[in-house]
């Protein structure tokens, strides 16, 4: 029993030594407002415009592109659910 516990402890120690903590990644949209005056870029953890707008709702904040974002695809969710109006003739 003691050798089993010792083996389990050794296995746990070996598997956790090389692992790094998870890092927060920045997304293509930033929430900008008075709460983020110390950080000129604001809170840049939003992956779609709709997600940022939902968080900004009811506050004195607004959403803007994260101009420092350098990853992902061209589809940033800005026009999600938007359909252009048809012209009436």
C-alpha positions, -999 to +999 in steps of 0.1 A: +000+000+000+028+024+009+046+017-024+014+024-043+010+058-026+047+066-032+043+057-069+012+078-072+029+108-056+059+104-079+037+102-109+017+133-099+049+153-092+064+143-126+034+152-146+028+186-130+064+199-129+065+207-166+031+221-171+026+258-174-004+277-160-031+287-185-027+322-199-055+346-207-055+354-244-066+387-259-094+387-285-101+410-315-125+432-295-118+456-265-142+470-240-132+506-234-145+529-207-137+549-176-130+517-156-100+510-177-083+544-176-050+528-165-050+505-195-053+524-228-064+494-247-092+485-222-104+449-215-095+430-247-108+395-240-138+395-263-140+372-293-170+388-310-185+422-312-218+409-298-201+395-268-184+428-261-216+448-266-234+425-242-208+432-215-209+470-222-247+472-220-258+494-192-223+509-185-204+539-198-182+517-220-180+510-257-165+483-279-136+489-304-113+467-324-082+455-307-056+469-331-029+448-315-047+415-321-027+394-346-044+361-347-075+343-359-094+346-391-109+376-409-143+368-395-143+387-363-180+386-356-186+423-362-214+418-387-229+387-371-266+385-377-265+416-400-284+415-432-284+446-455-317+462-462-333+456-496-341+486-516-378+490-522-387+499-558 
